């Protein structure tokens, strides 16, 4: 036990010196108690009580009656006990932790006795002869009572460890799992690592205490410590696999290769079976415990062998025989395990399956058998059997492997070293239901070992299979898969693979709480993933938006880049875009567009992704449901002006996104407002400049937005200021040269929507646009998705050349064959095409009366005169399609009448206007008659 020999009595020293030594010792205990390795709470409580004695001792030191014998006796007791406590405290801060733990009961009892002695000594103080204040006297009483009432005990965890050690020694428990659990408990109790090198060092230090015990001639303690070491040496942490293997094979080679028959003494005389728990009766005979107890319970009082009377109260365990039986069993089992390897390599599948079942039974019997199976290197053989075709064999192998690797780092390490071992187990995840369940349970256990955990995630397809299993109907398999994914989430690469398999839990955690470089990696991979709409929606529901917006607002350029790219990907779903707008994403994204950085390349890319994300948000505004609360977006005049300004300063990608954003918003519920703000911010001027841009996509988008802005003509005066002859020539050039059908349609839309100002139309005439548009319609160049838009805008563009105030333009249009073509479109065009065609025909018809020729008078003989020309029934003269733009001659009346049944009121009105021009002519003629 702990050495607590103290110095000789201090009775010969002066009382004042004794008091000073005692006070000094108390302070040393207080300091040393902070560093004790066991029973910290107990030592802390002791130090607290001792500190309360210091004022009492100092008060005694002031008195002049210190020569009192009774007082000196008290001081001697106090000094002795406190010095003893000091020695104990110092030893408990320096000795081996395990040794202190094994002696924790002794330590606690010693401290309890110290407290009792000190309390007793305080009670012996001659208070009546000492002139002490009432406060000190009262404090002495309180301290004494408190110390008497204090009860020190070893901690519950320490008691559990000591009980477990005593049980293991008494029952000769050699199970590895028992020793492993003890190691974990001890390591936790004394604060040491279970790592092999650290544990072996601690065990060696503990072993050295045996020599100290022998030097103290404490043989009982030395024997007890040797038993403790023998028990703990069974643990995995106590010796390396190489040491275990060397000991095992040395022993196995000494046994031979043939199992031995049991000795006759091993058999129970009653049952005839080999005994498990042999007990000796009062007759000196040994029987199986359960058999002799039944014999006695049946009323038999004589020994089954000697027929002598038995003392039923005496049944002594025959430990020697039991040990011999266990050694015989161990020998035969060791030989059996070694011989079974060849059977597992048999081509007979039934023999292999039977051998696996036998092996499993042996492993279930004792942990020691599992250890022998490992040392015989069965794991590589078992793993290779996972490649056989018979499912029953594979399932049995998985069960065997699980019991071997359960709580066994050595088995896990052997599995990690086996060629393609983890790959073979992972392959089972994709097989039948039962095999999948067994495989995921095995992998879950293996994942507790770091090296294997690394390997599992690197097996191709492993994470995808686990994610699939995590959603299975089998609750246990799903739970195991999710727990395994949790274990694999230590690796950022695994987390990324999980996200690619649509398992986003850990990616979201990394985005929220990971270091900056990890956040960038997660956001960047999220940006590059091909996500379904469901994935995008799930990610926002999972809380991805908050961390990404925080990264955009507060991170440096790489962090901003990763976050905004991810937002770009997620915002492509309109529902997400609306949620981002409502979460305030507009402001930080705009700030990124307006952001200034010393790195031109990084700024350009950052702006491009920000602009693309803003475009997605704009599209989400257009697609929002009418039942939703409208989401406001880009309502600031300042932001619109800044964006327009950026068009002239940035590259094509940003320009493209900004222009498309404005074009998209022009289709939104706030279209009128946004158009007005764009025109007021000189958007038309910016777009007209882009009509000459060398980038065809950028130019096409500029034309689309320009067409959209001038549609309706409400800002004609403002637009006229920026439209010159060069602009007109560029628009015509686009129609002639572009291969983009939508761009052509938009360019024609510009012509159609520009205010019908004479100067502008003359520029179009000079640019030769009329035959270009007509040939475009007549030759049927339009056949793509924008066919109708092209025809509608082409007809609208020609409409400006049919104003009645300029017969020259009308004649050019008529000579180009416009009128018959428009009549055809009255039958086949869209509602807008019909409306615009009818409007043009109405304009042509307004000029017909003044272009109709009067019928010439006949001269000479009628019989020799040429047949008379047909008189127009409406205009009453000679009409033609080209000469007088006559709608009757063009067969336009019936199509116009049919148009009156159109559901579109504007189409009806346009056709009616055209018919009215004819009716008005008839009315005037009737009036003249």
Secondary structure in CASP SS format (residue, H / E / C, confidence):
PFRMAT SS
TARGET T0000
AUTHOR 0000-0000-0000
METHOD secondary structure of the structure
MODEL  1
X C 1.00
X C 1.00
X C 1.00
X C 1.00
X C 1.00
X C 1.00
X C 1.00
X C 1.00
X C 1.00
X C 1.00
X C 1.00
X C 1.00
X C 1.00
X C 1.00
X H 1.00
X H 1.00
X H 1.00
X H 1.00
X H 1.00
X H 1.00
X H 1.00
X H 1.00
X H 1.00
X H 1.00
X H 1.00
X H 1.00
X H 1.00
X H 1.00
X H 1.00
X H 1.00
X H 1.00
X H 1.00
X H 1.00
X H 1.00
X H 1.00
X C 1.00
X C 1.00
X C 1.00
X C 1.00
X H 1.00
X H 1.00
X H 1.00
X H 1.00
X H 1.00
X H 1.00
X H 1.00
X H 1.00
X H 1.00
X H 1.00
X H 1.00
X H 1.00
X H 1.00
X H 1.00
X H 1.00
X H 1.00
X H 1.00
X H 1.00
X H 1.00
X H 1.00
X H 1.00
X H 1.00
X C 1.00
X C 1.00
X C 1.00
X C 1.00
X C 1.00
X C 1.00
X C 1.00
X H 1.00
X H 1.00
X H 1.00
X H 1.00
X H 1.00
X H 1.00
X H 1.00
X H 1.00
X H 1.00
X H 1.00
X H 1.00
X H 1.00
X H 1.00
X H 1.00
X H 1.00
X H 1.00
X H 1.00
X H 1.00
X H 1.00
X H 1.00
X H 1.00
X H 1.00
X H 1.00
X C 1.00
X C 1.00
X C 1.00
X C 1.00
X C 1.00
X H 1.00
X H 1.00
X H 1.00
X H 1.00
X H 1.00
X H 1.00
X C 1.00
X H 1.00
X H 1.00
X H 1.00
X H 1.00
X H 1.00
X H 1.00
X H 1.00
X H 1.00
X H 1.00
X H 1.00
X H 1.00
X H 1.00
X H 1.00
X H 1.00
X H 1.00
X H 1.00
X H 1.00
X H 1.00
X H 1.00
X H 1.00
X C 1.00
X C 1.00
X C 1.00
X C 1.00
X C 1.00
X C 1.00
X C 1.00
X C 1.00
X C 1.00
X C 1.00
X H 1.00
X H 1.00
X H 1.00
X H 1.00
X H 1.00
X H 1.00
X H 1.00
X H 1.00
X H 1.00
X H 1.00
X H 1.00
X H 1.00
X H 1.00
X H 1.00
X H 1.00
X H 1.00
X C 1.00
X C 1.00
X C 1.00
X C 1.00
X C 1.00
X C 1.00
X H 1.00
X H 1.00
X H 1.00
X H 1.00
X H 1.00
X H 1.00
X H 1.00
X H 1.00
X H 1.00
X H 1.00
X H 1.00
X H 1.00
X H 1.00
X H 1.00
X H 1.00
X C 1.00
X C 1.00
X C 1.00
X C 1.00
X C 1.00
X H 1.00
X H 1.00
X H 1.00
X H 1.00
X H 1.00
X H 1.00
X H 1.00
X H 1.00
X H 1.00
X H 1.00
X H 1.00
X H 1.00
X H 1.00
X H 1.00
X H 1.00
X C 1.00
X C 1.00
X C 1.00
X C 1.00
X C 1.00
X H 1.00
X H 1.00
X H 1.00
X H 1.00
X H 1.00
X H 1.00
X H 1.00
X H 1.00
X H 1.00
X H 1.00
X H 1.00
X H 1.00
X H 1.00
X H 1.00
X H 1.00
X H 1.00
X H 1.00
X H 1.00
X H 1.00
X H 1.00
X C 1.00
X C 1.00
X C 1.00
X H 1.00
X H 1.00
X H 1.00
X H 1.00
X H 1.00
X H 1.00
X H 1.00
X H 1.00
X H 1.00
X H 1.00
X H 1.00
X H 1.00
X H 1.00
X H 1.00
X C 1.00
X C 1.00
X C 1.00
X H 1.00
X H 1.00
X H 1.00
X C 1.00
X C 1.00
X H 1.00
X H 1.00
X H 1.00
X H 1.00
X H 1.00
X H 1.00
X H 1.00
X H 1.00
X H 1.00
X H 1.00
X H 1.00
X H 1.00
X H 1.00
X C 1.00
X C 1.00
X C 1.00
X C 1.00
X C 1.00
X C 1.00
X C 1.00
X C 1.00
X C 1.00
X C 1.00
X H 1.00
X H 1.00
X H 1.00
X E 1.00
X C 1.00
X C 1.00
X C 1.00
X C 1.00
X C 1.00
X C 1.00
X E 1.00
X C 1.00
X C 1.00
X C 1.00
X E 1.00
X E 1.00
X E 1.00
X C 1.00
X C 1.00
X C 1.00
X C 1.00
X C 1.00
X E 1.00
X E 1.00
X E 1.00
X H 1.00
X H 1.00
X H 1.00
X H 1.00
X H 1.00
X H 1.00
X H 1.00
X H 1.00
X H 1.00
X C 1.00
X C 1.00
X C 1.00
X C 1.00
X E 1.00
X C 1.00
X C 1.00
X C 1.00
X C 1.00
X C 1.00
X C 1.00
X E 1.00
X C 1.00
X C 1.00
X C 1.00
X C 1.00
X C 1.00
X C 1.00
X E 1.00
X E 1.00
X C 1.00
X H 1.00
X H 1.00
X H 1.00
X H 1.00
X H 1.00
X H 1.00
X H 1.00
X H 1.00
X H 1.00
X H 1.00
X H 1.00
X H 1.00
X H 1.00
X H 1.00
X H 1.00
X H 1.00
X H 1.00
X H 1.00
X H 1.00
X H 1.00
X H 1.00
X C 1.00
X H 1.00
X H 1.00
X H 1.00
X H 1.00
X C 1.00
X C 1.00
X C 1.00
X C 1.00
X H 1.00
X H 1.00
X H 1.00
X H 1.00
X H 1.00
X H 1.00
X H 1.00
X H 1.00
X H 1.00
X H 1.00
X H 1.00
X H 1.00
X H 1.00
X H 1.00
X H 1.00
X H 1.00
X H 1.00
X C 1.00
X H 1.00
X H 1.00
X H 1.00
X H 1.00
X H 1.00
X H 1.00
X H 1.00
X H 1.00
X H 1.00
X C 1.00
X C 1.00
X H 1.00
X H 1.00
X H 1.00
X H 1.00
X H 1.00
X H 1.00
X H 1.00
X H 1.00
X H 1.00
X H 1.00
X C 1.00
X C 1.00
X C 1.00
X H 1.00
X H 1.00
X H 1.00
X H 1.00
X H 1.00
X H 1.00
X H 1.00
X H 1.00
X H 1.00
X H 1.00
X H 1.00
X H 1.00
X H 1.00
X H 1.00
X H 1.00
X C 1.00
X C 1.00
X C 1.00
X H 1.00
X H 1.00
X H 1.00
X H 1.00
X H 1.00
X H 1.00
X H 1.00
X H 1.00
X H 1.00
X C 1.00
X C 1.00
X C 1.00
X H 1.00
X H 1.00
X H 1.00
X H 1.00
X H 1.00
X H 1.00
X H 1.00
X H 1.00
X H 1.00
X H 1.00
X C 1.00
X C 1.00
X H 1.00
X H 1.00
X H 1.00
X H 1.00
X H 1.00
X H 1.00
X H 1.00
X H 1.00
X H 1.00
X H 1.00
X H 1.00
X H 1.00
X H 1.00
X H 1.00
X C 1.00
X C 1.00
X C 1.00
X H 1.00
X H 1.00
X H 1.00
X H 1.00
X H 1.00
X H 1.00
X H 1.00
X H 1.00
X H 1.00
X C 1.00
X C 1.00
X C 1.00
X H 1.00
X H 1.00
X H 1.00
X H 1.00
X H 1.00
X H 1.00
X H 1.00
X H 1.00
X H 1.00
X C 1.00
X C 1.00
X C 1.00
X C 1.00
X H 1.00
X H 1.00
X H 1.00
X H 1.00
X H 1.00
X H 1.00
X H 1.00
X H 1.00
X H 1.00
X H 1.00
X H 1.00
X H 1.00
X H 1.00
X H 1.00
X C 1.00
X C 1.00
X C 1.00
X H 1.00
X H 1.00
X H 1.00
X H 1.00
X H 1.00
X H 1.00
X H 1.00
X H 1.00
X H 1.00
X C 1.00
X C 1.00
X C 1.00
X C 1.00
X H 1.00
X H 1.00
X H 1.00
X H 1.00
X H 1.00
X H 1.00
X H 1.00
X H 1.00
X H 1.00
X C 1.00
X C 1.00
X H 1.00
X H 1.00
X H 1.00
X H 1.00
X H 1.00
X H 1.00
X H 1.00
X H 1.00
X H 1.00
X H 1.00
X H 1.00
X H 1.00
X H 1.00
X C 1.00
X C 1.00
X C 1.00
X C 1.00
X H 1.00
X H 1.00
X H 1.00
X H 1.00
X H 1.00
X H 1.00
X H 1.00
X H 1.00
X H 1.00
X C 1.00
X C 1.00
X H 1.00
X H 1.00
X H 1.00
X H 1.00
X H 1.00
X H 1.00
X H 1.00
X H 1.00
X H 1.00
X H 1.00
X H 1.00
X C 1.00
X C 1.00
X H 1.00
X H 1.00
X H 1.00
X H 1.00
X H 1.00
X H 1.00
X H 1.00
X H 1.00
X H 1.00
X H 1.00
X H 1.00
X H 1.00
X H 1.00
X H 1.00
X C 1.00
X C 1.00
X C 1.00
X H 1.00
X H 1.00
X H 1.00
X H 1.00
X H 1.00
X H 1.00
X H 1.00
X H 1.00
X H 1.00
X C 1.00
X C 1.00
X H 1.00
X H 1.00
X H 1.00
X H 1.00
X H 1.00
X H 1.00
X H 1.00
X H 1.00
X H 1.00
X C 1.00
X C 1.00
X C 1.00
X C 1.00
X C 1.00
X C 1.00
X H 1.00
X H 1.00
X H 1.00
X H 1.00
X H 1.00
X H 1.00
X H 1.00
X H 1.00
X H 1.00
X H 1.00
X H 1.00
X H 1.00
X H 1.00
X H 1.00
X H 1.00
X H 1.00
X H 1.00
X H 1.00
X H 1.00
X H 1.00
X H 1.00
X H 1.00
X H 1.00
X H 1.00
X C 1.00
X C 1.00
X C 1.00
X C 1.00
X C 1.00
X C 1.00
X C 1.00
X C 1.00
X C 1.00
X C 1.00
X C 1.00
X C 1.00
X C 1.00
X H 1.00
X H 1.00
X H 1.00
X H 1.00
X H 1.00
X H 1.00
X H 1.00
X H 1.00
X H 1.00
X H 1.00
X H 1.00
X C 1.00
X C 1.00
X C 1.00
X C 1.00
X H 1.00
X H 1.00
X H 1.00
X H 1.00
X H 1.00
X H 1.00
X H 1.00
X H 1.00
X H 1.00
X H 1.00
X H 1.00
X H 1.00
X H 1.00
X H 1.00
X C 1.00
X C 1.00
X C 1.00
X C 1.00
X C 1.00
X H 1.00
X H 1.00
X H 1.00
X H 1.00
X H 1.00
X H 1.00
X H 1.00
X H 1.00
X H 1.00
X H 1.00
X C 1.00
X C 1.00
X H 1.00
X H 1.00
X H 1.00
X H 1.00
X H 1.00
X H 1.00
X H 1.00
X H 1.00
X C 1.00
X C 1.00
X C 1.00
X C 1.00
X C 1.00
X H 1.00
X H 1.00
X H 1.00
X H 1.00
X H 1.00
X H 1.00
X H 1.00
X H 1.00
X H 1.00
X H 1.00
X H 1.00
X H 1.00
X H 1.00
X H 1.00
X H 1.00
X C 1.00
X C 1.00
X C 1.00
X C 1.00
X C 1.00
X H 1.00
X H 1.00
X H 1.00
X H 1.00
X H 1.00
X C 1.00
X C 1.00
X C 1.00
X C 1.00
X H 1.00
X H 1.00
X H 1.00
X H 1.00
X H 1.00
X H 1.00
X H 1.00
X H 1.00
X H 1.00
X H 1.00
X H 1.00
X H 1.00
X H 1.00
X C 1.00
X C 1.00
X C 1.00
X H 1.00
X H 1.00
X H 1.00
X H 1.00
X H 1.00
X H 1.00
X H 1.00
X H 1.00
X H 1.00
X H 1.00
X H 1.00
X H 1.00
X H 1.00
X C 1.00
X C 1.00
X C 1.00
X C 1.00
X H 1.00
X H 1.00
X H 1.00
X H 1.00
X H 1.00
X H 1.00
X H 1.00
X H 1.00
X H 1.00
X C 1.00
X C 1.00
X H 1.00
X H 1.00
X H 1.00
X H 1.00
X H 1.00
X H 1.00
X H 1.00
X H 1.00
X H 1.00
X H 1.00
X C 1.00
X C 1.00
X C 1.00
X C 1.00
X C 1.00
X C 1.00
X C 1.00
X C 1.00
X H 1.00
X H 1.00
X H 1.00
X H 1.00
X H 1.00
X H 1.00
X H 1.00
X H 1.00
X H 1.00
X H 1.00
X H 1.00
X H 1.00
X H 1.00
X H 1.00
X H 1.00
X H 1.00
X C 1.00
X C 1.00
X C 1.00
X C 1.00
X H 1.00
X H 1.00
X H 1.00
X H 1.00
X H 1.00
X H 1.00
X H 1.00
X H 1.00
X H 1.00
X C 1.00
X C 1.00
X H 1.00
X H 1.00
X H 1.00
X H 1.00
X H 1.00
X H 1.00
X H 1.00
X H 1.00
X H 1.00
X H 1.00
X H 1.00
X C 1.00
X C 1.00
X H 1.00
X H 1.00
X H 1.00
X H 1.00
X H 1.00
X H 1.00
X H 1.00
X H 1.00
X H 1.00
X H 1.00
X H 1.00
X H 1.00
X H 1.00
X H 1.00
X H 1.00
X H 1.00
X H 1.00
X H 1.00
X H 1.00
X H 1.00
X H 1.00
X C 1.00
X E 1.00
X C 1.00
X C 1.00
X C 1.00
X C 1.00
X C 1.00
X C 1.00
X C 1.00
X C 1.00
X H 1.00
X H 1.00
X H 1.00
X C 1.00
X C 1.00
X C 1.00
X C 1.00
X C 1.00
X C 1.00
X C 1.00
X C 1.00
X C 1.00
X C 1.00
X C 1.00
X C 1.00
X C 1.00
X E 1.00
X C 1.00
X C 1.00
X H 1.00
X H 1.00
X H 1.00
X H 1.00
X C 1.00
X C 1.00
X C 1.00
X C 1.00
X C 1.00
X C 1.00
X C 1.00
X C 1.00
X H 1.00
X H 1.00
X H 1.00
X H 1.00
X H 1.00
X H 1.00
X H 1.00
X C 1.00
X C 1.00
X C 1.00
X C 1.00
X C 1.00
X H 1.00
X H 1.00
X H 1.00
X H 1.00
X H 1.00
X H 1.00
X H 1.00
X H 1.00
X H 1.00
X H 1.00
X H 1.00
X H 1.00
X H 1.00
X H 1.00
X H 1.00
X H 1.00
X H 1.00
X H 1.00
X H 1.00
X H 1.00
X H 1.00
X H 1.00
X H 1.00
X H 1.00
X C 1.00
END
